[in-house]
Amino acid sequence: MSAHNEEAPELIEDRLIEDRFTEAEPTVLVAGVDAAGQRLDQWLAASLGPDMSRSRVQMLIRQGAVTIDGKPVDETKRKMIPGERVSVVMPEPEPASPQGENIALDVLYEDDELIVINKPAGLVVHPGAGNWTGTLVNALIHHCGDSLSGIGGVRRPGIVHRLDKETSGVMVVAKTDRAHKTLSEAFADHGRTGDLERAYLALVWGIPQRPTGTVDAPLGRAADRVRRAVVPEGRDDARHAVTHFAVQERFGEGQKDFATASLVECRLETGRTHQIRVHMAHIGHPVIGDPDYGQAFRTKSNRLPEPLKSQVKAFSRQALHAWLLAFRHPTTHLTMRFEAPIPGDMEELVGGFRKL
């Protein structure tokens, strides 16, 4: 691990109402004959099921989450007309207020404005459904304590970018409003106008035909709403996504009896959910161990010699590591550069492939 200064970016509120509305899938209802004359809030509450209260519906209407025939509506008492198409966007629930927890952190750098950590695989970044405790945010609240001057007036860490639970590597977290704003803007801009650099190492199945390449394919929600998929550019939820890759090592090349693999460096031009994992699977080279996007390649491990065959089968996460992060410090304006070596489990797996 190293940190260098030289002259010269998933607590972030990235689930603000407008953002959560943008990311959520709408529920579309068509008013039947029996809807005639009913109040909008009454009809919606009944149509959306027993778990939806009228007060909750009224809040959604006031927040702009309801449209009728494509037009926003904010009047809860509006009378319904048969045949109208009502679209409702249900934002994801706000997380509970997290508490500090004494969880060990690998701190690469820390000052009054920010903290840089090497996140281990298996650590969830932000509290959410199924993971309300034991997250990076819980750990940071405990570790930083009073040094958190407040994000939005609350003592909490400002998460300006995320790594998936089972992805390891370098992350920067803001400790002040000033750092939060500056770093958030840098990550939103993807480094186009500043000193932001992100690089990942991925162990993938197969060997790409070209040593370098770019995957430019929009991402949207898959059918199960948790995963992502490459989608048509014109789809409502399509998000521009670009990944650049370069092959670092090839394994098993020229050996017909063995499954081949590659160690690939990926650099992000955009930062979408699961972007590298989806893009590499899209071009036929899914990340080894990926439970969501590499299932179709699981049988490839059967074409490996022992003990590598058993190593791959026992590897329980995607072999993806954020090894490099560089950004401009929000107050000193120096370019900060941090590196983290591949963690032991992934290094062992790469070593096994090298023996091919």
N, C-alpha and C positions, 0 to 999 in steps of 0.2 A: 504494500500500500504506500502511496506517496501523495504529497500535496505540494504544489509549487505555485508561487505567486509570480506574475510577470506583468509588466505594464500593458496597459492596453490603450435554473435556471434558481379522494382521492379522492389551527385546523382550518384549511381552505374551505370556503363556502362554495364549492363547485357544484353543490346541489341547490343553488338559489332557485327560486321558483321558475324563472324564465329558462334556466338551463335544464331543470328537471322536466319541464314541459316539453322542451325541444327533444330530449332523449326518449321520453316515454311514448309508448304506442297508444294511439287513440282508440276509444271504444265508440263505435258508431251504432246508433239506434234510430229506427224509423218509427215515427208516431203513427199508430193505428187509428181506426175510427173512434175507438173508445177514449182517445186522448183529447178529443175536441173539448175546448173550454177549460181543461185542467191547467193549474198553475205549473210553470216549468219546474220549480223545485219539487213539488209534490210528485209530478209524473216521473222525474228523473230518479228520485229516491225510491219509488216503487219499482221502476224498471231496472235499477242497478242491483237490486237484491237486498236481503235483510241486513247485511253488514254495513249498508250505506245509510247514514242518518240524514234527515233533511238539513240539519245545521251544517253538516259536512258538505252537502251538495251546494248549499247557499254560499259557503266559503269558496268552493271551486268556481262558481259562477262569477263571484266578485273578483276573483284572481285572474279571470280571463281564460279559464281552462275549458269553457263551453262555447261551442259555435253551433249555429243553426244554418243549414244550407251554406256552410262555408263562411258565414259572417259572425264575428264575435258578438256575444250577448251578455249583458251584465244586469239585466232586470229579472230578479227571482220570481216575481209575480206574473211575468209575461204569460199570456194564454196560448196554449198549444193549438196547432192546426194539423189535422191529419195529413200524413204524407211528408212532413218535414223530417229532414235528416239531422239528427243531433249528434255532434261529436264531442266526446268528453275525454280529456287527457288527465289521467290519474298520476300525479307525481309520486315518486318513490317516497316512503315515509322518512321523516327527519330522524336521524339517529338520536339515541338517548345521550344525555350529557355524560361524557366519559370521565372516569376517575383515574388518578395516577396509580400505577402499579409498578412494583420493583422488578422490572424485567431487564436483564443484561443487554447492553447496547455496545456495538463496536463503533466507537466514535472516531472518525477520521479527522475532524476539525470542529471547533466551536468557538464562537465569540458572542458579543452582545446582540448581534443581528440575526445570526443563523447557526445551524448545526448541520454537519454532514455525517452521515452514518453509512456503514456497510451492512445493508439489510440481509439477514440470513433467509434462506428458503424456509417456508413454513410459517413465516410471520405475516399476518394480515396487516395492512397499513391502517385501515380506518374501521372503527366499530360499525357493525351493520348486522343484518339478519343472520343469526347463527354464530356471530362473532362479536358480541357486545363487550367482551373483555379480552385481555391477553393480546392486544394489538399494539402496533408501533405507536399510535397516538397515546394509548395508556402509558406506555413506557416513557415517552417523551415528556408527558405531563409530570411524571414522577422525577425523571432525571433533571429536567430544566427548572422545575420549581418556580421560585420567584423571579428567575431571569426571564420568564415569559412576560413581556410587558403588555401583551394583549393583542389579539386579532379581532377587530370589530368590537373592542371593549371587553373582551372575555379572555382570561388567561388560558390560552390554548395554542398548540403548535399550528403553524400554517402549512398545510400540505399543498405544495404547488405542482407536484407530479406524483405518479404512483408507479409501483411495481406490483405485478400479480403476486398473490400469496406465495406461490412456489417458484417465483423468479427471485434470484439473489442479486445483490449488487449495490452500487452507489446511489444515494438519495440525498438531496438537500432539503431542509425544512426551515421555514422562516420562524423567527421568534418575536418579530415586531411587525406592526402594520406597514411600516415603510418597506421593510424587506419583503413582506408578503406581496405588496402591490408591485414592486419592481420585478421580483422573480416570477410572479404570475404572468406579467406582461411578456417577459422573456420567453417563457414556455409556451404561451399562447401564440407568440410570433414564430416559434420553432427556430429561433436563432437567425432568422433572415436578416435582421438589422442589428444583431448584437453578437456577443461572444458566447454562444451556447453550443455545446457539442455533446452529443450522447452516442455511445457506441456499446454494442452488446456482442457477446459471443454465444453462438448457438450451435449445438451439435445436431446435425440433421441427417435424415436418411437420404442416401443417394449422393451423386456428384453432379452439380449443375453443369450444363453444357458449356457455359461461359464462366471464366474466372471472376468476372464482375457483372453486375446487372442492377436494374431498377424495377421494382414492382410498383406500378401506378394503377391502383384498383380501389374504387370506393368501398367502404365498409358500412354495413348496416346490421340490424338485429337479425339473428337466425330465428328459426321457428320456435325454439324453446325460450326465447327472450333473454337468456343468460349469455349464450354464446354469440359470437359475431360471424359474419359471412361476407364474402365479396358479393355485392349487389349491383343491379343496373344503376347507372349514373343518375337517371331521372327519378329514381324512387325517393319518396318523401324523406326517409330516414338515411339516405345515402350521405356519407361523410368522406370528403376527399382524404386519401391516404397514400403516402409514398414512402417506400422503404428501399434503401440502397444496400446492396450486399456485395461482399468480396470473399471468395474462398481462401481460407488461410492454410488448411491442410486437407488432403484427400486420403481416405483409408480404404484399403482393399481394392484399389484401382487395378484393373487387369486380371483380377482373380475371379473367374466365373463361378467358382463354388461358394463364394462368400457374399454376403450382403455388403454393399458399399455404404459409406457414410462420409460426411465432410464436417470440418469445423469452419463455420462461416461467421464473419463479422458483419453485423447489421447496423446501419446508421439511419436514424429517423429524420425524415423531413417533416412529418406530422406525428402526432402522438395519440392515436386512437386506441381504444380498449382492445387488447389482445392483438395489436397490429402485426407484430413480427410473426407471431404464431399462425395467424390466419394467412398472411401473405406467403410465408414459406410453404405452408400446406397447399396454397393455391397454385404454386408453380411446381408442385409434385415433390417437395422436399420438406415434409413436416419435421418439427423438432422432435428428437427422440425422447420418449417418455411422456409426450403430451397426451393427457387423457381425454382432451376435448377435440383436438384437431388431428391427432395421429393414430386414431384407432385402426384405420384401414391398413396401417403398416405394421401392426403389432406382430404379425406372423413372420416378418422379416428377421426377427431375432432367431428364429429356428434355423436360419441359414448361417449362423455364426458358430465358430468353434468354442468349446469350453476353455477357460471359465468365462469368456466374454458373453456367451449366450446367457448364462445365469446372471451376470452382472446387469445386462440390459433388462432382463425380466424383473429383476429386483429393484431397478431404479424407478422410484415411485413419483417422479415429478418431471416437468419439462426441463430439458438440459439447456437452460437459458440463463445468462448472467450479464448484468449491466456492469461492464468492467471499467468504463470511462465516463466521467461527467466533468465538463468544464463550463463555467459561467462567469459573468462579471459581477463582482461583489456590489451590492446595492449602495454602499456608502463610500468605500475606498475606491471603487471603480477599477480595481485591479482584477485581472483575469485569474480565477482560481481553477486549478486543475487537480482532479482526484482520480486515483486508480485503485482498483481492488482486484487481487488475483482470483482466478477461478477457485471456488470452494472445493474442499477435499473430495466430496462425493462425485462431483462432476469431473474433477481432475483425474480421479481413478478410472472413470468411464472413458475419458479421452485416452488415457494411457493404455487401456485395454484395446481400443481400436488401433492405436499406433502399432501394436504388436502384429497386426495383420500385414 
